[in-house]
Amino acid sequence: MKRIILLLLTFLALASCTNDSLNVSITNANVEQQVRPMPLATATPRFSWNYEAVDAYDIVQQDYRIIVASTAENAKNNVGDLWDSGVTESSQMLYVPYNGKTLQSRDKAFWKVITTVTAKGGKKAKLASEVKSFEISLLNQEDWQAKWIGHEFDDDVLVGKTRLAARYLRKEFALKNEVSEARLYVSGMGVYSAYLNGREIAPEELLKPTLSWYSKRVYFNTYDVTSQLQSGDNAIGIILEGGRYTAIRYNAENPNWDGTENVFGFGTPRLLLQLEVTYKDGQKETIVSDETWKITNRGPIRTANEWDGETYDGNFEFTPACHSEDLIGIDTLASKARHDMPIKSEANLCGWAESGYDDNAWLQAELVEAPEGQLSPQPNPNITVMEKLKPISLFQKGDKWYLDMGQNMVGIIDMKARGQQLGDTLTLRFAELLTPDSLLYIANLRSSENIDRYICGVQTLRATSLPISWHPMFVYHGFRYVEISGLRETPVLDDFEGCVIYDEMPVTGAFETSNEIINAVYKNAYWGIRGNYRSMPTDCPQRDERMGWTGDRTTGNFGESYIFNNHQLYAKWLTDGDDSQWDNGSLANVIPPYWRGYTDNMTWPGAMVTVTDMLYTRFGDVEPIRQHYAAWKKWMLHMKNDYMRAGLMPRDTYGDWCMPPESLELIHSNDATRITDATVISTPFYCYLCGKMAKFAEILGFDEDMAFFNQEITTSTIAFNDKCFNRVTGVYANNTVTANILPLWFGMVPKGLEDKVMNSIVDKTMNECGGHVSTGVIGIQQLMRCLTEYGHGDLALKIASNDTYPSWGYMYRNGATTIWELWNGNTADPAMNSGNHVMLLGDLILWEYEYLGGIRALEPGYSKIQLKPYPIEGLDFVNCAYNSVSGRIESNWKREGNRFEWDIVIPANTTAEVSLPTANGYEVKTYGSGKYHLTSKL
């Protein structure tokens, strides 16, 4: 009876969360900030949540209680048989660590959080989240019974432009009872697709598993396949391709040369698979990859090289063929995939991945050497088709057709064709631009072919009433235009659809202004940033590169993380950097280092430090600091001990990369007056990174390290100013904007002389550069914020809204729908001239959110917020919103004459320091959560 009364009282208390007096609910309850549930790589997960409030103010969490249970029923009834945190007086709602019974591989748990919140006027409510679940992945090598299998085929081309026919692997097995639960653990090196009983598992995912430095780490995926199994006969099938595990390029005559002739490779494709089945009677059975599997490379995917494209030959399709009514159409799959987007539809899949298929002609799989890297649960979602795009036009030239997607995009084309005959080859070639003659412009693709081919086979043509429907499985392209040849009937626009792919992540930011150029460039940045997520942040998606260049994201990562929740992607990238660090401490310029460039400089590998700081600041996550502090410290000491000279850091590799040159056809400037010296770049960056490391050391309680890094800043600042600063003129070195802005923004300018240095920057920009950008990748990372912070927001706005060369607006006015690699991307040498790079964005996006919108974090994860917009004259309005880990923040302002109106939203359980612009500066006041309308006179 006591228990019944207690449960009734608990129910009544929780029911109060829905009362009309306080409309607040717990939302976004998650484990490890996952954007969607995935089996965890840790036995000590961290719990987070935030709140949604309507017409409620000053919401403050007074306490929380986390219930973790072995069953959903226990969690529902507040029985925490795994962990009950008890009522804990705290406002913490991010990263509360599990502290219960030891969790093991395969454990599944159910959890919820119960909180007490108070609001303005003394209102109080007891809230409870929905019951959610999490699952522990396979954490130990001992959890695996499976063996790595594969086969070396004589027709593999492993030199030059490498070409491998896809491996098809299959295994039939019988299940003796009804299945209660089943998990598939699978790692296919380099990329794979998996099938059970003829149906693809997670057809919306592409290019899986996620990339890694395979000599240190190999990731596997986990799938709940309970619904795809049946008692009796079953079959599992896998398609394997080389991906990045097999070298995309290999020059056998010069194997140690780093660059487009050689990409680091690890071997030929191989598979590890473990299917664990639990029957309804409690018995268990495990099916594993081993030498009993069958394998062939005589399937229809004849090659799939990420730089060159995929070839599908229907003459190699497996028999028996599908009947026409059995063909898996793209629309059928779309209804089963997330986002309702079409993914993979292969007619040849009927049969070979089902039980009863005759595989006598196939070979026995062989046991192969396991990859060197540690087998690890994948920590981030796979690449997914996130949007579908219809072409805007279709035109013919000769026997070829040309598609215009209307947008430089990254992904694949799903196509249909009618009236084709046996042996026909349909060819799709991709490019970002057209020539003046309306042909594909491919000069900037270098050795990358970017061609997909479909060869019509007998079985494809059996269903004559249906059009051919096809798209590649293991490649992607960066393109706006597609050249199509081999069509027998006139195509229509509806025959083609662009599948936009990138790592699955939610959009978290929204930004617009009254300025056309700024809005257009923001849209271009949005497309460019997401198009350069391929299990790592890449430089470009179209040419023979597509690498994780670190320097492209040194500051850009802070801006990107307003637009996207890229927490999991960037956390994984830091692991790639740590895994690929050399024993002497050196970090690569490209991470993972598929191009093996360890040239030791501050500005490119330093992105590992800045990304670590971003994950802490933006998402409130201290774990990357704990995990990687030792590695980044080792790198900093390596740079100091090997290269520091009298307090100065002379070591650099790339300079102020891609600054506007003196001649429009050039890629890089040859004018010494435009070039910033290596020491003038590297020493300020060394000090900047020392500041980050001192911050990390303080967080971790490493007082001696904190003192060391702070002393390094002092020593190098003195040496730098003595060597490079002219106190009379207020300029550094040769007076480039980059030379001046780095020490100014990094706090190295002698006190009292800051305005003098800023005046040098303004004078250079206005009088020599006509109010235009004169910096490359390094200087642009600080330019917009520094100008605005020192009272020159008008100049920052001019730079942001320019549409003449060099500017972001110039790119837009000249047809760009993403961001160019070069300021002069429409005239420069095509040898290095991508139409889809993000490195020149610098701090533009960061400036837009933190200065125009005025949204900043005063404490990690936005538990305390600053709202301080800069209503620069020339802008009529700015609308800015960010879905932070603490909740949604909004800052929407407009000005009419001297009247300023501002609507703000502060999320529940946070406070904001609100700086209201006035004619005399700012009025500063602290606000609790809620929606507010503020006005002032400017």
N, C-alpha and C positions, 0 to 999 in steps of 0.2 A: 504493500500500500504506500509506504514512504517513497519507493521508487516511482510509482505512478504519479504521486503528487509532485515530486521533483521534476519529472518530465513535463507535466502539465504547466508548472510554473515557468520552466525553461521555454516552453512553446509560447506562453503568453508574453514573456519578456522579449523574445525574438520577434514576435508579431508586432511589437511596438515600432519596429523599424519602418513599418509602412503607414504609420499614422499620419494624418493630414498636417499635424503641427510641425513635423520635421521630415521633409521629403529628401531623405538621404539613403543611399545604398552603397554597398561595397561592390566595386567593379574591378575588372582586370586582375583578379586573383591569379597568380601564376607562380611557377617554380622556375628558378634560374632565369627569369626574364624571357622565357621561351615565347616566341610569337605564335607557335602552335605546339601542342604536347609532343615531345620526343623522348624516348628512353634516355635516362640520365647517365652521364659519365662519372657521377659521384654518388657516394653513399651518404653524404651529408649535404643534402640540398638546402637551398635558401628560398624562403617564402616572401612574396611581395604582393601588395595590393594597393589600390587607391579608391577614391570615392567619386560618386556622381551625386551632385546636390542640385536641387531645384528650389529657387527662392529661399535659400538658407544662407546665413552669413556666419562668419567666424567659427566655422566647424573645426573642432579640435578633437583629436583622438585622445582619450584618457587612458585607455588600456586595451590590450589585446589578449586573446587566448587562442592558441593554435591547437587543433585536434588532429592527430594523425592516427589512422586506424587501419586495421587489416581488411575491413569490409566497409562497403558503402553504408550499410545499415548502422554499424557502430559509429561511423563518422556523423551520420544523420542524428543519432541519439546522444552525441557528445561523449562517446566512450572512446577515449584515446588510448587504445591498448598498445599502440606503438610509441606514442608520445602525446602527452598533455602538458603544454607549457605552463598551465595554470594561468590565472589572471595576472598579467604583467603590466604594471603601471608604466606606460611608455607611449610616446607618439610615433615610434618607429613603425614604418609600414614598408620598408624596403630591406630586402636581404636579411630577414630574420633566420638564423641558422637552425637547422634541425638538431635536436639534442635528445634523441630518444634511444630506443633499442637499436642495436646495430643492424643496419640494412645490408642485405647481400645481393649478389647478382640475381636478376630475375624477379626480385621482390616487387610486388605491386601494392601501393598504399593509397588510401583515400584521405582527403584532408579538407578542412575548412578553417576559417578564422572567424572568431566572434569578437566584436569590439564594442566599446562604449564611447560614444561621441557626445560632445556638448556643443551648443550653438548659442548665438546671440539671444539674450533674453532669458538665459538660464535653462533653455530647453535641453533635453537629454534623451538619448535613444540607445537601445541595445540593438546591434546589427549582426547579421551573420551572412557570410558568403554562401554561394552554392557549394555543394560537395563536389570536389574535383579529385582527379586521380593523377598519380605519377607512377612511373615504373623505372626500376633500376636496370640498366643494360648489363651486358656481360663485361665485368670489370677485370677479370683475371685471365691469363693465358690458359689456366687449368680448366676454365669453363668450356674450352673448345675441344671437340672431338674431330672436327672436320680437318681435311688436309688440302693443301693448295694443289690444284690440278691445272693442266693446260696441255699444250702440244706445240712443238716446233714444226712449222711447215716449210718445205723447201721453196715454195713460191713467195714467201715473205720478202719484200724489198726493204732492206734495213740500211741502205745508204742513200745519200742524196735526199730527194723528196721521198721519204719513207712511205710505203704502201703495204698495208696488211688487209687481207680479206678477214671479215669478221669471223670469230669463232662461235659456232652454235654448239651448245652443250645440253644434254638432256639426261633425265633419270626417271624411270618409272618405279613406283612403289605402291604397296597396298596398305591401307589402314583397316584395322580389324574391328573398329567400333566407331560409334558416333563421336565426333570431335567436340570437346568442350572449349578448348583454347589452343591456338597455335601461333608461334612466333618464328619468323624467318629472319635469320641473321646472315647478311651477305656482303661480301666485298669483292668487287670485280675490278681488277687492274687492267687498263686504266679507266674505262667506262663500261657500263653494262645496262641491260634491261632484263628484267626477270618476269617469268610467266608461270602460272599455275593452271593446269587443265585448260590451256589454250587462251587464257585471259591474262593480259599484262597486269602486273602489280604496280600500283601508283603510276598510271600512264601519263599523268600530268607532269612528272618529273623528268629532267633531262640531264645528261652529262654527269651522272652520279657514279661513285661517291664524290664528295668534295675533294678538291686538290690538296696536296700536302707535299712536304719534302720526304719522299718515300723511303729514303735511307734511314730516317728517324721515326716516321709515323705513317701508318696506313689506317684509313678510316673504314668502318663498316656501317651499314644501315640496318635498321630493324623495322620489320613490318608485322602487323597483326593480320594474319592470313586465314583466320578461323573460318570466315564465310566462303573462302575459295576452295576449301577441302571437302572431301566427301568420304564416307565409309566405302571401302572397296578400292578399286583401281584409281590411281592418281598419277600425274606426271608433272615434272618441273622442267622448265627450259630456261636457258640463259643465253643471251647474245653478248659477246665480249668484243670490244675494240681497244686499240692501243691508248687513245686519249693522250694525256701528258706523261703516262708511265713509259710509253715507247717514244723514243726521240722523234720529234717532228721533222728534224733535219739532222743529217749526220755526214760529215766530210771525212771519209776514212783516211784521206791523205794528210789531213791536218786536224786530228781529232781533238786537240787541246785548244783550238782557236775558239774564242767566245764571240758569238754574234749570230747572224742569221744563217750562217753555214752549219752551225752546230747548236743543237739544243740538248741539254742534258737529258739522257734517258736511263732507264733502270731495267729494261728487259721487255719481253713480249707479254701479251695478255695472259692473265691467270685468274683463277677463281677460288674463293673460299666461301663455303655455304653450309649453314647448319639450320635445319628445320626441326623445331622442337614442338611435339604434339602432346597435348594432354587430353585423354579420353574422358568421357562423362563418368566413367566408373573410377576415375582417379589414376589409372595407369598412364604411363608416359612412354613415348617412343621418339627416337631421334633419327633423322635422315641427314646424312652428311655428304659433302663432296669427297670423293675418293676415286680410286682407279677403276671402280665398277661403272663409272659414268661413260657415256658415249660423247664423241666430239667430231665435228667436221668444220672445214672452212669452205665447203662447196655450197654455201648458201648465197642468197641474192645480194647481200651487202659485200661488194667486192673490195671496197676501200673506203676509209673515212678518216681523212687527215684534217685536223682543225684548220690548218692554213689553206688547204687546197680544195676541200670539198668531199662530198660523198658520191659514190657510184653504186647504183642499185641495178642489177641485171636480172630481169624477170626470167631469163632462161635458166637460172639457177634456183628458181623457186621450188620448194619441196612438194612432193606428191604424197597423198592424193590432194588434188586441188579442192578448194572450197566450192560448194554450190553457191550460186549467185545470192540465194537468200541468206547464206551464212556469212557473207562478206561483212567484216566489221567496218562500218562506215565511220567517217570522221565525226559525223553528227551524233552517232550513238555514243562514242567515247566522250564527246564533249559533255553529254548529260551526266557522265559519271565523274568527270574531272572537276577539281576546284576551279573556280572562276568561270565555269561553263565554257572552257576554251578547248578547241580541238587539239589533240596531241597525236599519238601514233596509231596509225591504222595500216596494218600490214596484212594483205590478203594471204601471204604465205604462212601466216601463223596458224591457220587452221590445219591441224594435223601433227606437225613435228613436236609441238609442246603439249600434246595430249597422249593419253595412254592408248596402246594398241598400234602406234605408228611403227612401221618397219624401218628400223635403223641398222639393219645388217651391213649396209655399205659404209656405215660410219666407223670411225676408229675408236679404240679404247683411249680414254683420257689417261694422261701420264701424271704421276706425281712430279711436281716441279719444286724448285727451291722457293722457299717463302721469301717475300720481300724482307729487307733488313729491318725495316721500321717496326716500331711497336704497334700492335693491333689495338685500335682505340675506337670507342663509340663516336660516331660523328656528332660534333657539338652544334652544328648549324644546319638549317634547312637546305634542301637541295635546290638547284636551279629549276625554275618552274616557268611555264608560259603564263605571264602575268597580265597580258593584254593581247587582244587581236585587233589588227589594223587592216582596213580595206584600202586598196590602191585608189588613187584619185584619177588616174588616167591610164590609157592603154593605146599605143600607136604602133604602126608597122613601118619598117624600113627594109625593103627587099624581102627576103624570106624570114626575117627575124621580127619578133614582137618585143616591145619595150614597156615595162611597167614603171610607173612612178608612184611610190608609196606615199608621197607628200611629206615624208619625214625621214631623216636619217635615223634608222632604227637598228636594233641588234636582235637577231633571231634567225628564223627560217621561214620559208614560204611553203604553205600547203596549197597544192595545185590540183586541178582537175583537167582532163583532156579527153576529147571524144574523137572517134574515127581513126584511131591509131592502128597500125598494122604490125604484125610480127617483125621484130628486129629493129623497129623504129627507135631512135635515140632522142629523147627529150633532154635538152641542155638548158640549165639555168645558170647564168653568170651574173655576179653581183658587183656593184660599184656604188660609190658615194655620189659621183658626179657624172654628167654627160659632157662630151666635147661640144664645141660649137656646131658640129655636124650632127648632133643628137645621137652620137654613138657613146658606148661606155668609156669613161675615162678611167684607165686602169694603171696609169704610170705610178701613182702613189701607193699601189699595192705591193710594189717590189716583187719578190718571188712568189708571193701568195697567189694561188690560182683562183680561189673563190668560185669554183664551178661544181654544181651538183648535176648528176646525170641519172636519168631513168631509162633503162633499155627494156622495151616491151617484150614480154615472153608469152608463151602459149597460154599458160593458166590465167594470166591477167586478162587476156582477150576472150576467154570463154564466155564471160558474162557480158555479151555484146550490148545489152540494153543499159549497162551502167558505164559511166565514164571512169577512166583511170583516176584514181585518187591516191596521191602520194606526197610524202614529205620526208626529208632525211631524219635520221635518228641520233647521229653522233657528231654532228658538226654545228657550227653557227656562223653567221656572217654579219658584218657591219655594212649597211647599204641603205640607199634610198631607191636606186634604180636596179631593175632586173632585166637582163636580155634573155629572151626565150627563143630557142630554135628547135625545129623538128615537129612543130604542130601541123597537123593535116587539116584541121577545121579551124575556122575563125573563132578565137577565144572571146570571152566577155569578162568584164571586171569581176563578176561573181565567181569566176573560176579560180580566183587567187585570194589568198588571205595571208597576211603577215602575222606570225606568232612572235610576240615580243617576249624575250626571255631574260631573266636575271635571277639572282638568289632571292628566294621568297622573303619578303620583308614588307611590313606595312608602311604606307606613306604617313608621316607624322606632322608634316609642316604645310602651311599654306601662306602665300605671300602675294600681295598685289599693291600697286601704287597707281597714281594718276598719270604716270609716265609710260608711254608706249614702249620705248626702248628698254627700260628697266624690266618691264613685264615680259617682253619678248626674250630678252637674254636669260631671265629666270627660267622661262619655259625651256629654252635651249639647254640650260644647265641641268634641269630636271631630266631631260632625255639623255644627255651626255653622261651624267653620273650613273644612272641606273643601267645604261648600256655598257658601262665599264665595270660591272660586277660579274665576275665569272669565278666563283669560289674564292676570289681574292679581288681586291681593287686593281684593275688593270689600267694600262696607259691608253690602249686603243683596241678596237674590236675587229679591225678589217685587214691589216697588212700582216707581214710575216714577223710578228712581235707578240702582242697581246700578253704582256708580262706585268708582273706586280711591281712596277717601278715605285720605289718608296718615296722619292722626292716629289712625285706628283701629288702626294696626299699629306705632306708635312703639316700644312695648315688647312688644306681643303677638307680634311676629315672632320674638322670642327663645324664647317658649314654644312657638309653633307648630312651630318647626324641631326640637323634640324629637319631636313626634308624627309629622311628615311630613318626608321629604327634599324640601324645597321650594327647594333650591339654585338650580335652573335657572329656576324661576318668578320668584323674587325678584331674581336677577341680571338677568333681562330687564326687570323692573319698574324697576330703577335706570337702565337704558338709556332707558326711557320718560321718566323724570324728567329725565335729562340732555338728551334730545332736545327736551323741551318747555320748557326753561329760557329765559327771556327774556334779551335782550342785556344788560339792566341787572343781571342776576343773580337776578331773582325766580324762585322756584319755585312751582308751583301747589299748591293744597290738594287737588286731585283729579288723579291721574296714572294714565293719560293725561288731559289736561284737556278731556274732552268737555263738562264744565261748566267754563267759563273763569273759575275763581276764583283770581286772583293777589292775595290780600289782604295778603301779607307778615306772617307771624307765625312764631314760633319752634317752636311745638309740633306743628304739622301737617307742614309740609315737612321738619322735622327728622327725620322718619322715613327720609328718604333717607340721612342720615348714620348713623342707628342700624342700618338694614338692612345698610349696607356693613360696619359693625362685626360684625354677626351673621354674615355670610357668612365673615368672617375668623376669628372665634372658633369658630363651630360647625363650619364646613367646612374651615377652614385655608386659605381661598382669598384670596390677596393681590391677585388681578387686579382685582376691583372697586375696590379702593383706588387702584390705578394708573390705571384707566380714568376714574374719576369724581372724583378728588381736586380737580382744577382747578375743576370745576363747583361742588362743594360749598364750596370756598374762596371762589369768586366770590360765592356766595349769602351766606355768613357776612360777608364784607366789605360786601356790599350792605346787609345788616341793620344792621351796626355804623355804617356811614357815613351811612345815611339816617335811622336811628331812635335810636341810642344817645344818651343824655343823661346826662352826668356819671357815667358808669360804669353807669347803669341802663338796662334795656331795657323801655320802657313799651308797646311795640307788641304787641298781641294781637288775636285775632279771636273765638275761641270760648270763652274762659275754661275753667273746670273743667266741661266739657260734660256735661250730663245727670246732675248730682248729684241726690240725692233731694230733691224739693221739699217745701215745707211743707204742700202740699195734694195729695191723691192724684190729682186730675184734671189737675193741671198737668204740663206738659212740663219747663219750666224754673222755677227758683225766682225769686221777686221779693223775697226777704228778704235785705237787705244783709248781715246777720250770717252768712249761709251762703255768700255769694259771695266768692271769692278775687280780689283785685285783679289787674289785668293785669300790672303791674310785678312783683308777687310770684310770678307764674307764669313770665313770660318771662325775667326776669333769671337765676334758677336754671337754666332750660333753656338759656339762652345759655352759661352756664358749663359745664354738662354737655356740650354739643355742642362747645365749645372743647376740652374734655378729649379727646373722640374725635378731633378734628382734630389735636391735638398728637400723639396716638398714631399717627395716619396719617402725619403729617409725619416722625416719628421712623423709622417703618418705611421710608419712601421716602428717607430721608437728607436731608430738608429742614430743616436745623438752625435756620435763621433763622425759618422758619414755626413750628417747634415752640416756640421761645422766644417768638414773638409770641403764640401762642394760650395758652401758660401764663401770660404776663403779663396777658392779658385776664382770665383766671380770677382772678388776684390783685387786679387793679384793681376788677373788678365785685363780687367778694366783699366787699372793704372797703366799697365804696359801698353795697352792699345791706345789710350789717349795720348801718352807720351810719344808714341811712334806715328800715329796717324791723324791726330786732330790738330787743326789750326785754330787756336782760340781767338785769334784776331778776326779771321774771316768767317768763322763758324762753319767750316766745312771739314769733312773727312776725306783724306786721300785725294782722288782726282775729281771730287765733287759730283759723282753720279748720284742720282736719287737713291739708288740702293745703298751706296756707301754711307749716306747720311741717315737713311731711315732705319737701318738695322740697329746701330747703337742708340738712336733716339727711342725707338719702340722697346728695346730691351733694357732701357734704364741705365745706359752707360755714359751718357753725356754729363759732363761736370755740372753740378747744381747751379742753376741760374743762367745757364747758356742754352737751355732747351729751345727757347723761342728763336734764338739766333740760328740754330741748326734747322729748325722748321722753316724759317724764312729762306734759308738756302734751298730747301726742297721746293717751296712754293715758287721761288724765283726761277729755278731751273725748269720746273714744270710749266709755268705760265709763259716765260719769256723765251725759252729755248725750244720748248716742245708744244707750244700753242695750246696748253691746257690738256695735253694728251699723255698717255702712259709712255714712260721711257724705260720701264723695268722689264726684266724677264721673270722667270719662275720664282726667284728668291725675293726680289724686291716687292713683287705684287702681293706677296703673302701678308704684308703689313700695311700696305699703302693706304687702303680705304679707311681703316680704323684709325691709323695714326693721324691722317689729315683731319678727320672729324674730331678726334680727341683733343687736338691742339687748336681747335677753333676754325678749321678750314673745311667745314662740311660742304660749303658751297662749291669748292673745288672738287671734293669727292663726288658730289652730285654731277658736276660737269663731266668728270671722267666716266661716271657710270652711264650717263645719258648721251655721250658723244656717239655720232654715227659716221664719223670720218676717221681715216687711218691715223694712228693705230688705236683701236678700241674694240670692245665687245660689240658695240652697236654697229661698227663697220662690218663685222662678220655677219650680223643679222641682215643688214641692208644689202649684202652681197649674196643672199640666199641661204646662209647657214641656218640649219635647224638644230644644230648642236654647237659645241665650242671647238674652234680650230686648235691645232697644235701650235700654229704660228700666228702672230699678229697679221702677217702678210700672207695668209694661207691661200689666197686666190692668185698670187703671182710668184711665189717662191718655188725653188727647185723641188720637184716631186720626190726626191730621194728621201726626204723626211718631212712629210707634209700631210699628216692625217687630218681628216675633217671631223674627227670625233675624239678629242682629248679633253681632259678637264684641268690640266695643270695650270693653265693661265687664268683660271678663275680666281686663284689666290684667295684673298679673304673677302671676296665680293659677297658671297652668300652669308657669311658670318656677319659682315657689316649690315646687310639688309635686315637680318633678324635682330641683331643686338644693338644696332644704332638707329636705323630707321624705325623698326618695330619697337626696339628698346627692351627686348626680353633677354635677361641674363640670369645665370645661377649665382646667387650669393653663397649658397651652400650646395655641396654635391647632390645631384639628383633633383634639384629645384625644391628642396624642402624649405628653403628660403629663397625668395626671388627678388630681383631688382627689375622694376619697370621704369625705364628712363629713355623715352624716345627723343630723337633729334628732329624737330619739325623744320627741316631745311627749306628756306624760301625757294619756291619753284616746284614744290610738291604740294598738291591740294589735299591728298589723302594717302594713308597707308593702312592696309588691313593685314594683320599678321597674327598667326595662330600656331601654337606648337603643342602637340600631345606629348607631354613629358611623362617620365615614369611616375611622377607624383600627380599627374592629372593635366587637364587641358588648360593652357594659358592663352589668353587673347589680349591683343593690343591693337585697337582700331581707332585711328584718329583722323580728323579732317580740320582744315583751317580755311576760314572765309575772312579775308582781310586780316584783321588782328585778333579775330576770335578763334580760339582753339577748343575743339570738342573731342573728348576722348572716352571711349568705352573700353573697359578692361574686365577680364575674367581671371580670378585668382582661384586655383583649385583648393578643394577641401583639405584640411589638415596641413596647410602651408600658410605662410605670411609673405607679404611683399613690401619692400621698401619702394614706395611710389613717388617718383619725382615728376611733378606736374610742371611743364614748361610755362614760364611767365615772361613778362617783359623784362624782368630783372634777374632772370636765371631760372631756378627751379624752387618750387615749394616741395619739401620732402616730408612724407608722412607714412607711417606703417599701417597697413590694412590687413585685416584677416580675410578669409576666403569669401567669395561672393562675386556678384556682378555690380559694377559701379559705372556711373556716368559722371565725368568730371569736365569742368569748363574753366577757361582762363582767358586773359587777354595777353597777347604777345607784344 
